[in-house]
Amino acid sequence: MDNTTFLTRRHALRWAAAASASSTLSAFGQSDWPQGKAITFVVPFTAGSGTDVIARTIAEKLGPLL
C-alpha cells in the first residue's frame, strides 16, 4: 500500500483540531477596539528605510478608516 496518499487517523485528527481551533479563534478578532485607545504599528526596521516609509504611508491611509 502506498502511504504517500493515505490519510491516517492521526492526520485526520490534526486537521480536525486545526479547523476547530481556527474557527473558534476568529471570533476574538471581531471584537470592538476600545474608543480612544491608540493602535501601535510596529515596524522592525530602522527609521527612514524603505519598509518604514511604506509602513508610514499605509498607517496614514488606515488612520481615518479605523
N, CA, C, O and CB atoms as a CASP TS submission, in Angstrom:
PFRMAT TS
TARGET T0000
AUTHOR 0000-0000-0000
METHOD Language model
MODEL 1
PARENT N/A
ATOM      1  N   MET     1       0.839  -1.174   0.000  1.00  0.00           N
ATOM      2  CA  MET     1       0.000   0.000   0.000  1.00  0.00           C
ATOM      3  C   MET     1       0.888   1.243   0.000  1.00  0.00           C
ATOM      4  O   MET     1       1.887   1.296   0.718  1.00  0.00           O
ATOM      5  CB  MET     1      -0.957  -0.005   1.215  1.00  0.00           C
ATOM      6  N   ASP     2       0.530   2.222  -0.791  1.00  0.00           N
ATOM      7  CA  ASP     2       1.305   3.450  -0.907  1.00  0.00           C
ATOM      8  C   ASP     2       0.898   4.419   0.202  1.00  0.00           C
ATOM      9  O   ASP     2      -0.241   4.885   0.227  1.00  0.00           O
ATOM     10  CB  ASP     2       1.109   4.097  -2.301  1.00  0.00           C
ATOM     11  N   ASN     3       1.805   4.722   1.105  1.00  0.00           N
ATOM     12  CA  ASN     3       1.489   5.578   2.246  1.00  0.00           C
ATOM     13  C   ASN     3       1.543   7.067   1.929  1.00  0.00           C
ATOM     14  O   ASN     3       1.191   7.875   2.789  1.00  0.00           O
ATOM     15  CB  ASN     3       2.427   5.282   3.367  1.00  0.00           C
ATOM     16  N   THR     4       1.966   7.464   0.736  1.00  0.00           N
ATOM     17  CA  THR     4       2.066   8.887   0.435  1.00  0.00           C
ATOM     18  C   THR     4       0.706   9.537   0.260  1.00  0.00           C
ATOM     19  O   THR     4       0.571  10.734   0.518  1.00  0.00           O
ATOM     20  CB  THR     4       2.890   9.095  -0.808  1.00  0.00           C
ATOM     21  N   THR     5      -0.306   8.794  -0.168  1.00  0.00           N
ATOM     22  CA  THR     5      -1.634   9.373  -0.348  1.00  0.00           C
ATOM     23  C   THR     5      -2.632   8.884   0.688  1.00  0.00           C
ATOM     24  O   THR     5      -3.806   9.249   0.633  1.00  0.00           O
ATOM     25  CB  THR     5      -2.147   9.059  -1.725  1.00  0.00           C
ATOM     26  N   PHE     6      -2.196   8.087   1.606  1.00  0.00           N
ATOM     27  CA  PHE     6      -3.083   7.511   2.607  1.00  0.00           C
ATOM     28  C   PHE     6      -3.205   8.456   3.797  1.00  0.00           C
ATOM     29  O   PHE     6      -2.199   8.824   4.404  1.00  0.00           O
ATOM     30  CB  PHE     6      -2.569   6.128   3.062  1.00  0.00           C
ATOM     31  N   LEU     7      -4.433   8.851   4.132  1.00  0.00           N
ATOM     32  CA  LEU     7      -4.680   9.741   5.258  1.00  0.00           C
ATOM     33  C   LEU     7      -4.880   8.905   6.516  1.00  0.00           C
ATOM     34  O   LEU     7      -5.863   8.174   6.641  1.00  0.00           O
ATOM     35  CB  LEU     7      -5.912  10.648   4.993  1.00  0.00           C
ATOM     36  N   THR     8      -3.951   9.022   7.430  1.00  0.00           N
ATOM     37  CA  THR     8      -4.054   8.244   8.660  1.00  0.00           C
ATOM     38  C   THR     8      -4.998   8.925   9.644  1.00  0.00           C
ATOM     39  O   THR     8      -5.358  10.090   9.476  1.00  0.00           O
ATOM     40  CB  THR     8      -2.668   8.052   9.296  1.00  0.00           C
ATOM     41  N   ARG     9      -5.382   8.197  10.647  1.00  0.00           N
ATOM     42  CA  ARG     9      -6.269   8.741  11.669  1.00  0.00           C
ATOM     43  C   ARG     9      -5.605   9.918  12.381  1.00  0.00           C
ATOM     44  O   ARG     9      -6.272  10.893  12.728  1.00  0.00           O
ATOM     45  CB  ARG     9      -6.657   7.650  12.683  1.00  0.00           C
ATOM     46  N   ARG    10      -4.312   9.828  12.595  1.00  0.00           N
ATOM     47  CA  ARG    10      -3.588  10.905  13.271  1.00  0.00           C
ATOM     48  C   ARG    10      -3.619  12.191  12.448  1.00  0.00           C
ATOM     49  O   ARG    10      -3.806  13.277  12.997  1.00  0.00           O
ATOM     50  CB  ARG    10      -2.138  10.486  13.538  1.00  0.00           C
ATOM     51  N   HIS    11      -3.434  12.069  11.128  1.00  0.00           N
ATOM     52  CA  HIS    11      -3.504  13.251  10.264  1.00  0.00           C
ATOM     53  C   HIS    11      -4.912  13.833  10.245  1.00  0.00           C
ATOM     54  O   HIS    11      -5.080  15.052  10.245  1.00  0.00           O
ATOM     55  CB  HIS    11      -3.063  12.901   8.838  1.00  0.00           C
ATOM     56  N   ALA    12      -5.910  12.979  10.229  1.00  0.00           N
ATOM     57  CA  ALA    12      -7.296  13.452  10.234  1.00  0.00           C
ATOM     58  C   ALA    12      -7.604  14.200  11.527  1.00  0.00           C
ATOM     59  O   ALA    12      -8.291  15.221  11.503  1.00  0.00           O
ATOM     60  CB  ALA    12      -8.272  12.273  10.056  1.00  0.00           C
ATOM     61  N   LEU    13      -7.102  13.700  12.654  1.00  0.00           N
ATOM     62  CA  LEU    13      -7.317  14.382  13.927  1.00  0.00           C
ATOM     63  C   LEU    13      -6.592  15.722  13.975  1.00  0.00           C
ATOM     64  O   LEU    13      -7.107  16.685  14.543  1.00  0.00           O
ATOM     65  CB  LEU    13      -6.855  13.502  15.080  1.00  0.00           C
ATOM     66  N   ARG    14      -5.399  15.790  13.383  1.00  0.00           N
ATOM     67  CA  ARG    14      -4.676  17.065  13.327  1.00  0.00           C
ATOM     68  C   ARG    14      -5.455  18.095  12.529  1.00  0.00           C
ATOM     69  O   ARG    14      -5.587  19.245  12.948  1.00  0.00           O
ATOM     70  CB  ARG    14      -3.285  16.871  12.714  1.00  0.00           C
ATOM     71  N   TRP    15      -5.975  17.678  11.367  1.00  0.00           N
ATOM     72  CA  TRP    15      -6.751  18.601  10.527  1.00  0.00           C
ATOM     73  C   TRP    15      -8.026  19.033  11.233  1.00  0.00           C
ATOM     74  O   TRP    15      -8.412  20.198  11.146  1.00  0.00           O
ATOM     75  CB  TRP    15      -7.093  17.948   9.178  1.00  0.00           C
ATOM     76  N   ALA    16      -8.678  18.125  11.922  1.00  0.00           N
ATOM     77  CA  ALA    16      -9.901  18.469  12.648  1.00  0.00           C
ATOM     78  C   ALA    16      -9.603  19.446  13.788  1.00  0.00           C
ATOM     79  O   ALA    16     -10.365  20.387  14.012  1.00  0.00           O
ATOM     80  CB  ALA    16     -10.571  17.198  13.200  1.00  0.00           C
ATOM     81  N   ALA    17      -8.510  19.229  14.502  1.00  0.00           N
ATOM     82  CA  ALA    17      -8.138  20.132  15.594  1.00  0.00           C
ATOM     83  C   ALA    17      -7.776  21.513  15.062  1.00  0.00           C
ATOM     84  O   ALA    17      -8.154  22.525  15.654  1.00  0.00           O
ATOM     85  CB  ALA    17      -6.963  19.554  16.392  1.00  0.00           C
ATOM     86  N   ALA    18      -7.054  21.561  13.960  1.00  0.00           N
ATOM     87  CA  ALA    18      -6.690  22.854  13.373  1.00  0.00           C
ATOM     88  C   ALA    18      -7.920  23.600  12.875  1.00  0.00           C
ATOM     89  O   ALA    18      -8.017  24.816  13.041  1.00  0.00           O
ATOM     90  CB  ALA    18      -5.699  22.659  12.224  1.00  0.00           C
ATOM     91  N   ALA    19      -8.849  22.891  12.273  1.00  0.00           N
ATOM     92  CA  ALA    19     -10.068  23.536  11.766  1.00  0.00           C
ATOM     93  C   ALA    19     -10.922  24.070  12.904  1.00  0.00           C
ATOM     94  O   ALA    19     -11.464  25.172  12.809  1.00  0.00           O
ATOM     95  CB  ALA    19     -10.883  22.552  10.923  1.00  0.00           C
ATOM     96  N   SER    20     -11.046  23.306  13.972  1.00  0.00           N
ATOM     97  CA  SER    20     -11.864  23.779  15.091  1.00  0.00           C
ATOM     98  C   SER    20     -11.190  24.932  15.825  1.00  0.00           C
ATOM     99  O   SER    20     -11.869  25.851  16.282  1.00  0.00           O
ATOM    100  CB  SER    20     -12.143  22.634  16.067  1.00  0.00           C
ATOM    101  N   ALA    21      -9.872  24.898  15.942  1.00  0.00           N
ATOM    102  CA  ALA    21      -9.162  25.990  16.612  1.00  0.00           C
ATOM    103  C   ALA    21      -9.236  27.273  15.797  1.00  0.00           C
ATOM    104  O   ALA    21      -9.416  28.353  16.360  1.00  0.00           O
ATOM    105  CB  ALA    21      -7.699  25.609  16.854  1.00  0.00           C
ATOM    106  N   SER    22      -9.103  27.170  14.492  1.00  0.00           N
ATOM    107  CA  SER    22      -9.141  28.379  13.671  1.00  0.00           C
ATOM    108  C   SER    22     -10.527  28.994  13.644  1.00  0.00           C
ATOM    109  O   SER    22     -10.656  30.215  13.562  1.00  0.00           O
ATOM    110  CB  SER    22      -8.688  28.070  12.256  1.00  0.00           C
ATOM    111  N   SER    23     -11.558  28.182  13.712  1.00  0.00           N
ATOM    112  CA  SER    23     -12.912  28.738  13.699  1.00  0.00           C
ATOM    113  C   SER    23     -13.263  29.388  15.031  1.00  0.00           C
ATOM    114  O   SER    23     -14.024  30.356  15.051  1.00  0.00           O
ATOM    115  CB  SER    23     -13.926  27.649  13.372  1.00  0.00           C
ATOM    116  N   THR    24     -12.735  28.890  16.136  1.00  0.00           N
ATOM    117  CA  THR    24     -13.044  29.495  17.434  1.00  0.00           C
ATOM    118  C   THR    24     -12.192  30.728  17.699  1.00  0.00           C
ATOM    119  O   THR    24     -12.655  31.662  18.353  1.00  0.00           O
ATOM    120  CB  THR    24     -12.843  28.480  18.550  1.00  0.00           C
ATOM    121  N   LEU    25     -10.966  30.754  17.209  1.00  0.00           N
ATOM    122  CA  LEU    25     -10.098  31.902  17.452  1.00  0.00           C
ATOM    123  C   LEU    25     -10.464  33.104  16.599  1.00  0.00           C
ATOM    124  O   LEU    25     -10.100  34.227  16.949  1.00  0.00           O
ATOM    125  CB  LEU    25      -8.667  31.524  17.198  1.00  0.00           C
ATOM    126  N   SER    26     -11.165  32.909  15.501  1.00  0.00           N
ATOM    127  CA  SER    26     -11.517  34.041  14.652  1.00  0.00           C
ATOM    128  C   SER    26     -12.524  34.957  15.322  1.00  0.00           C
ATOM    129  O   SER    26     -12.617  36.127  14.949  1.00  0.00           O
ATOM    130  CB  SER    26     -12.068  33.552  13.330  1.00  0.00           C
ATOM    131  N   ALA    27     -13.274  34.475  16.288  1.00  0.00           N
ATOM    132  CA  ALA    27     -14.247  35.311  16.992  1.00  0.00           C
ATOM    133  C   ALA    27     -13.553  36.388  17.819  1.00  0.00           C
ATOM    134  O   ALA    27     -14.118  37.466  18.008  1.00  0.00           O
ATOM    135  CB  ALA    27     -15.136  34.450  17.894  1.00  0.00           C
ATOM    136  N   PHE    28     -12.352  36.130  18.315  1.00  0.00           N
ATOM    137  CA  PHE    28     -11.636  37.126  19.097  1.00  0.00           C
ATOM    138  C   PHE    28     -11.197  38.307  18.238  1.00  0.00           C
ATOM    139  O   PHE    28     -11.099  39.424  18.744  1.00  0.00           O
ATOM    140  CB  PHE    28     -10.430  36.495  19.767  1.00  0.00           C
ATOM    141  N   GLY    29     -10.936  38.092  16.982  1.00  0.00           N
ATOM    142  CA  GLY    29     -10.520  39.161  16.083  1.00  0.00           C
ATOM    143  C   GLY    29     -11.654  40.069  15.666  1.00  0.00           C
ATOM    144  O   GLY    29     -11.403  41.099  15.042  1.00  0.00           O
ATOM    145  N   GLN    30     -12.884  39.733  15.984  1.00  0.00           N
ATOM    146  CA  GLN    30     -14.028  40.524  15.573  1.00  0.00           C
ATOM    147  C   GLN    30     -14.533  41.453  16.663  1.00  0.00           C
ATOM    148  O   GLN    30     -15.503  42.178  16.439  1.00  0.00           O
ATOM    149  CB  GLN    30     -15.129  39.624  15.137  1.00  0.00           C
ATOM    150  N   SER    31     -13.920  41.457  17.821  1.00  0.00           N
ATOM    151  CA  SER    31     -14.393  42.311  18.906  1.00  0.00           C
ATOM    152  C   SER    31     -14.029  43.769  18.630  1.00  0.00           C
ATOM    153  O   SER    31     -13.092  44.051  17.883  1.00  0.00           O
ATOM    154  CB  SER    31     -13.798  41.854  20.254  1.00  0.00           C
ATOM    155  N   ASP    32     -14.776  44.693  19.238  1.00  0.00           N
ATOM    156  CA  ASP    32     -14.544  46.118  19.049  1.00  0.00           C
ATOM    157  C   ASP    32     -13.321  46.575  19.823  1.00  0.00           C
ATOM    158  O   ASP    32     -13.026  46.069  20.905  1.00  0.00           O
ATOM    159  CB  ASP    32     -15.766  46.920  19.478  1.00  0.00           C
ATOM    160  N   TRP    33     -12.608  47.552  19.244  1.00  0.00           N
ATOM    161  CA  TRP    33     -11.451  48.139  19.899  1.00  0.00           C
ATOM    162  C   TRP    33     -11.948  49.263  20.800  1.00  0.00           C
ATOM    163  O   TRP    33     -12.851  49.998  20.399  1.00  0.00           O
ATOM    164  CB  TRP    33     -10.404  48.662  18.855  1.00  0.00           C
ATOM    165  N   PRO    34     -11.398  49.425  21.993  1.00  0.00           N
ATOM    166  CA  PRO    34     -11.852  50.495  22.888  1.00  0.00           C
ATOM    167  C   PRO    34     -11.642  51.878  22.262  1.00  0.00           C
ATOM    168  O   PRO    34     -10.588  52.153  21.689  1.00  0.00           O
ATOM    169  CB  PRO    34     -11.113  50.411  24.232  1.00  0.00           C
ATOM    170  N   GLN    35     -12.646  52.737  22.376  1.00  0.00           N
ATOM    171  CA  GLN    35     -12.555  54.089  21.826  1.00  0.00           C
ATOM    172  C   GLN    35     -11.460  54.878  22.543  1.00  0.00           C
ATOM    173  O   GLN    35     -11.336  54.803  23.766  1.00  0.00           O
ATOM    174  CB  GLN    35     -13.912  54.819  21.947  1.00  0.00           C
ATOM    175  N   GLY    36     -10.679  55.624  21.793  1.00  0.00           N
ATOM    176  CA  GLY    36      -9.637  56.465  22.365  1.00  0.00           C
ATOM    177  C   GLY    36      -8.333  55.752  22.636  1.00  0.00           C
ATOM    178  O   GLY    36      -7.360  56.399  23.023  1.00  0.00           O
ATOM    179  N   LYS    37      -8.271  54.457  22.451  1.00  0.00           N
ATOM    180  CA  LYS    37      -7.037  53.713  22.690  1.00  0.00           C
ATOM    181  C   LYS    37      -6.243  53.648  21.390  1.00  0.00           C
ATOM    182  O   LYS    37      -6.777  53.276  20.345  1.00  0.00           O
ATOM    183  CB  LYS    37      -7.339  52.280  23.231  1.00  0.00           C
ATOM    184  N   ALA    38      -4.970  54.011  21.462  1.00  0.00           N
ATOM    185  CA  ALA    38      -4.123  54.054  20.270  1.00  0.00           C
ATOM    186  C   ALA    38      -3.773  52.647  19.794  1.00  0.00           C
ATOM    187  O   ALA    38      -3.681  51.710  20.586  1.00  0.00           O
ATOM    188  CB  ALA    38      -2.843  54.847  20.555  1.00  0.00           C
ATOM    189  N   ILE    39      -3.581  52.522  18.490  1.00  0.00           N
ATOM    190  CA  ILE    39      -3.145  51.266  17.885  1.00  0.00           C
ATOM    191  C   ILE    39      -1.668  51.410  17.550  1.00  0.00           C
ATOM    192  O   ILE    39      -1.284  52.339  16.839  1.00  0.00           O
ATOM    193  CB  ILE    39      -3.992  50.909  16.603  1.00  0.00           C
ATOM    194  N   THR    40      -0.845  50.515  18.047  1.00  0.00           N
ATOM    195  CA  THR    40       0.592  50.564  17.805  1.00  0.00           C
ATOM    196  C   THR    40       0.933  49.752  16.564  1.00  0.00           C
ATOM    197  O   THR    40       0.569  48.582  16.453  1.00  0.00           O
ATOM    198  CB  THR    40       1.374  50.039  19.027  1.00  0.00           C
ATOM    199  N   PHE    41       1.627  50.379  15.646  1.00  0.00           N
ATOM    200  CA  PHE    41       2.033  49.758  14.389  1.00  0.00           C
ATOM    201  C   PHE    41       3.539  49.582  14.463  1.00  0.00           C
ATOM    202  O   PHE    41       4.276  50.557  14.313  1.00  0.00           O
ATOM    203  CB  PHE    41       1.605  50.621  13.132  1.00  0.00           C
ATOM    204  N   VAL    42       4.017  48.367  14.691  1.00  0.00           N
ATOM    205  CA  VAL    42       5.436  48.100  14.909  1.00  0.00           C
ATOM    206  C   VAL    42       6.088  47.676  13.602  1.00  0.00           C
ATOM    207  O   VAL    42       5.648  46.728  12.952  1.00  0.00           O
ATOM    208  CB  VAL    42       5.633  47.015  15.989  1.00  0.00           C
ATOM    209  N   VAL    43       7.154  48.397  13.223  1.00  0.00           N
ATOM    210  CA  VAL    43       7.934  48.059  12.035  1.00  0.00           C
ATOM    211  C   VAL    43       9.355  47.763  12.516  1.00  0.00           C
ATOM    212  O   VAL    43      10.039  48.669  12.992  1.00  0.00           O
ATOM    213  CB  VAL    43       7.909  49.228  10.955  1.00  0.00           C
ATOM    214  N   PRO    44       9.809  46.521  12.402  1.00  0.00           N
ATOM    215  CA  PRO    44      11.109  46.150  12.973  1.00  0.00           C
ATOM    216  C   PRO    44      12.300  46.505  12.086  1.00  0.00           C
ATOM    217  O   PRO    44      13.216  45.702  11.916  1.00  0.00           O
ATOM    218  CB  PRO    44      11.130  44.680  13.250  1.00  0.00           C
ATOM    219  N   PHE    45      12.280  47.709  11.525  1.00  0.00           N
ATOM    220  CA  PHE    45      13.395  48.181  10.708  1.00  0.00           C
ATOM    221  C   PHE    45      13.722  49.609  11.118  1.00  0.00           C
ATOM    222  O   PHE    45      12.932  50.245  11.816  1.00  0.00           O
ATOM    223  CB  PHE    45      13.059  48.100   9.186  1.00  0.00           C
ATOM    224  N   THR    46      14.867  50.118  10.699  1.00  0.00           N
ATOM    225  CA  THR    46      15.297  51.450  11.099  1.00  0.00           C
ATOM    226  C   THR    46      14.429  52.528  10.475  1.00  0.00           C
ATOM    227  O   THR    46      13.827  52.337   9.418  1.00  0.00           O
ATOM    228  CB  THR    46      16.747  51.670  10.719  1.00  0.00           C
ATOM    229  N   ALA    47      14.378  53.670  11.160  1.00  0.00           N
ATOM    230  CA  ALA    47      13.600  54.805  10.661  1.00  0.00           C
ATOM    231  C   ALA    47      14.228  55.329   9.370  1.00  0.00           C
ATOM    232  O   ALA    47      15.447  55.466   9.272  1.00  0.00           O
ATOM    233  CB  ALA    47      13.519  55.934  11.727  1.00  0.00           C
ATOM    234  N   GLY    48      13.388  55.617   8.395  1.00  0.00           N
ATOM    235  CA  GLY    48      13.859  56.141   7.120  1.00  0.00           C
ATOM    236  C   GLY    48      14.126  55.079   6.077  1.00  0.00           C
ATOM    237  O   GLY    48      14.395  55.405   4.920  1.00  0.00           O
ATOM    238  N   SER    49      14.058  53.814   6.460  1.00  0.00           N
ATOM    239  CA  SER    49      14.276  52.751   5.474  1.00  0.00           C
ATOM    240  C   SER    49      13.042  52.621   4.588  1.00  0.00           C
ATOM    241  O   SER    49      11.997  53.202   4.882  1.00  0.00           O
ATOM    242  CB  SER    49      14.595  51.396   6.173  1.00  0.00           C
ATOM    243  N   GLY    50      13.162  51.872   3.525  1.00  0.00           N
ATOM    244  CA  GLY    50      12.049  51.689   2.604  1.00  0.00           C
ATOM    245  C   GLY    50      10.844  51.065   3.272  1.00  0.00           C
ATOM    246  O   GLY    50       9.706  51.449   3.000  1.00  0.00           O
ATOM    247  N   THR    51      11.087  50.112   4.136  1.00  0.00           N
ATOM    248  CA  THR    51       9.992  49.463   4.850  1.00  0.00           C
ATOM    249  C   THR    51       9.293  50.444   5.779  1.00  0.00           C
ATOM    250  O   THR    51       8.069  50.416   5.905  1.00  0.00           O
ATOM    251  CB  THR    51      10.507  48.262   5.643  1.00  0.00           C
ATOM    252  N   ASP    52      10.057  51.308   6.427  1.00  0.00           N
ATOM    253  CA  ASP    52       9.483  52.308   7.321  1.00  0.00           C
ATOM    254  C   ASP    52       8.636  53.314   6.548  1.00  0.00           C
ATOM    255  O   ASP    52       7.562  53.700   7.009  1.00  0.00           O
ATOM    256  CB  ASP    52      10.589  53.032   8.091  1.00  0.00           C
ATOM    257  N   VAL    53       9.100  53.737   5.395  1.00  0.00           N
ATOM    258  CA  VAL    53       8.345  54.696   4.580  1.00  0.00           C
ATOM    259  C   VAL    53       7.029  54.083   4.120  1.00  0.00           C
ATOM    260  O   VAL    53       5.989  54.741   4.154  1.00  0.00           O
ATOM    261  CB  VAL    53       9.177  55.150   3.360  1.00  0.00           C
ATOM    262  N   ILE    54       7.070  52.839   3.695  1.00  0.00           N
ATOM    263  CA  ILE    54       5.845  52.159   3.257  1.00  0.00           C
ATOM    264  C   ILE    54       4.886  51.988   4.434  1.00  0.00           C
ATOM    265  O   ILE    54       3.681  52.191   4.287  1.00  0.00           O
ATOM    266  CB  ILE    54       6.177  50.780   2.629  1.00  0.00           C
ATOM    267  N   ALA    55       5.412  51.618   5.594  1.00  0.00           N
ATOM    268  CA  ALA    55       4.562  51.442   6.775  1.00  0.00           C
ATOM    269  C   ALA    55       3.914  52.758   7.184  1.00  0.00           C
ATOM    270  O   ALA    55       2.743  52.773   7.565  1.00  0.00           O
ATOM    271  CB  ALA    55       5.378  50.873   7.943  1.00  0.00           C
ATOM    272  N   ARG    56       4.651  53.859   7.114  1.00  0.00           N
ATOM    273  CA  ARG    56       4.075  55.162   7.467  1.00  0.00           C
ATOM    274  C   ARG    56       3.000  55.574   6.469  1.00  0.00           C
ATOM    275  O   ARG    56       1.992  56.167   6.853  1.00  0.00           O
ATOM    276  CB  ARG    56       5.172  56.236   7.529  1.00  0.00           C
ATOM    277  N   THR    57       3.207  55.266   5.196  1.00  0.00           N
ATOM    278  CA  THR    57       2.203  55.579   4.178  1.00  0.00           C
ATOM    279  C   THR    57       0.931  54.772   4.414  1.00  0.00           C
ATOM    280  O   THR    57      -0.175  55.305   4.329  1.00  0.00           O
ATOM    281  CB  THR    57       2.756  55.302   2.769  1.00  0.00           C
ATOM    282  N   ILE    58       1.092  53.502   4.705  1.00  0.00           N
ATOM    283  CA  ILE    58      -0.068  52.648   4.980  1.00  0.00           C
ATOM    284  C   ILE    58      -0.784  53.126   6.240  1.00  0.00           C
ATOM    285  O   ILE    58      -2.014  53.151   6.279  1.00  0.00           O
ATOM    286  CB  ILE    58       0.363  51.168   5.135  1.00  0.00           C
ATOM    287  N   ALA    59      -0.026  53.506   7.273  1.00  0.00           N
ATOM    288  CA  ALA    59      -0.632  53.973   8.520  1.00  0.00           C
ATOM    289  C   ALA    59      -1.424  55.259   8.299  1.00  0.00           C
ATOM    290  O   ALA    59      -2.488  55.439   8.892  1.00  0.00           O
ATOM    291  CB  ALA    59       0.447  54.197   9.586  1.00  0.00           C
ATOM    292  N   GLU    60      -0.916  56.154   7.452  1.00  0.00           N
ATOM    293  CA  GLU    60      -1.648  57.392   7.158  1.00  0.00           C
ATOM    294  C   GLU    60      -2.969  57.097   6.464  1.00  0.00           C
ATOM    295  O   GLU    60      -3.977  57.746   6.743  1.00  0.00           O
ATOM    296  CB  GLU    60      -0.798  58.325   6.288  1.00  0.00           C
ATOM    297  N   LYS    61      -2.970  56.120   5.560  1.00  0.00           N
ATOM    298  CA  LYS    61      -4.197  55.767   4.838  1.00  0.00           C
ATOM    299  C   LYS    61      -5.179  55.016   5.734  1.00  0.00           C
ATOM    300  O   LYS    61      -6.391  55.181   5.603  1.00  0.00           O
ATOM    301  CB  LYS    61      -3.862  54.918   3.608  1.00  0.00           C
ATOM    302  N   LEU    62      -4.662  54.196   6.639  1.00  0.00           N
ATOM    303  CA  LEU    62      -5.535  53.419   7.517  1.00  0.00           C
ATOM    304  C   LEU    62      -6.106  54.235   8.669  1.00  0.00           C
ATOM    305  O   LEU    62      -7.175  53.911   9.186  1.00  0.00           O
ATOM    306  CB  LEU    62      -4.784  52.242   8.066  1.00  0.00           C
ATOM    307  N   GLY    63      -5.404  55.291   9.077  1.00  0.00           N
ATOM    308  CA  GLY    63      -5.835  56.096  10.214  1.00  0.00           C
ATOM    309  C   GLY    63      -7.282  56.557  10.146  1.00  0.00           C
ATOM    310  O   GLY    63      -8.041  56.299  11.080  1.00  0.00           O
ATOM    311  N   PRO    64      -7.694  57.229   9.076  1.00  0.00           N
ATOM    312  CA  PRO    64      -9.088  57.686   9.006  1.00  0.00           C
ATOM    313  C   PRO    64     -10.102  56.543   8.914  1.00  0.00           C
ATOM    314  O   PRO    64     -11.252  56.706   9.320  1.00  0.00           O
ATOM    315  CB  PRO    64      -9.261  58.596   7.817  1.00  0.00           C
ATOM    316  N   LEU    65      -9.693  55.409   8.395  1.00  0.00           N
ATOM    317  CA  LEU    65     -10.617  54.287   8.253  1.00  0.00           C
ATOM    318  C   LEU    65     -10.875  53.575   9.570  1.00  0.00           C
ATOM    319  O   LEU    65     -11.915  52.942   9.751  1.00  0.00           O
ATOM    320  CB  LEU    65     -10.081  53.304   7.245  1.00  0.00           C
ATOM    321  N   LEU    66      -9.926  53.683  10.482  1.00  0.00           N
ATOM    322  CA  LEU    66     -10.081  52.993  11.761  1.00  0.00           C
ATOM    323  C   LEU    66     -10.695  53.929  12.764  1.00  0.00           C
ATOM    324  O   LEU    66     -10.913  53.545  13.913  1.00  0.00           O
ATOM    325  CB  LEU    66      -8.735  52.463  12.276  1.00  0.00           C
TER
END
